[in-house]
C-alpha cells in the first residue's frame, strides 16, 4: 500500500515542546489510480498526555483508536494494535495493508516520538535524536521534509514560523497530490504545561477524482 496523507512534527529541543500536524484526507488506491474518498478523518488524536497518529487502512486505524484510553501505556497500545491488525488480516486474507503508529509525548521533561508498525510487531521504538528537530511521515516524506526546511530555519528570523511552514507545506502537497493530502490540517502543541489543538482548512483549487468504497486509506 502506498503511503497516503502527510504528518509533520517539530521538536523544540531547547524548550522540550512538540508541534505535530496531519491532514484529514482519506483515499482509495485502485491499481495506479488514487481517488479521494473524503476529507474529514482525524488521523491525529489526543489521549491523556499523548497525541497519536495512525497511518494505514481507515477501518484499522479507527479500530485501534477505539481501543486506546487516556491512561494507556505504550505496552497496552502495542498489544491492542497487534490484536486489531491480526483480526483484520484473519478476516481479510487477500487484502495487503500496513499500519504505522506514532506516539508524541513528553517523558520526564523530554519531548519524544515513539514509532510502532507491522515490521517490529508494534513494539514502541524511540524515533528521535537530538540532532534532528523536523520529521515527516507519509506521502513523499523526504520531499516534504526538504520543503519544510526550505521555509523554516530557527537561526533565521526572516524565515517562516514553524507552524506557517507546516501549513504552506500541506497546501503545496495538496495542490500536487490532492487525492492523497487535503481536507484540514489538524495541529497539536504539546508542552510540559499541557496540550493545545487547532484545525485549519487546506484550500483546494482543482476537482479531485472521487469514489465511494468500503476499504480506504489514511
Secondary structure, 3 states (H helix, E strand, C coil): CCCCCEEEEEEECCCCEEEEEEECCEEEEECCEEEEEECCCCCEEEECCEEEEEECEHHHHHHHHHHCCCCCCHHHHHHHHHHHHHHHHHHCCCCCCCCEEEEEEEECCEEEEEEEEHHHCCCCEECCCCCCCEEEEECCHHHHHHHHHHHCCCCCCCCCCHHHHHHHHHHHHHHHCCCCCCCEEEEEEEECCEEEEEEEECCCCCCCCECCCCCCEC
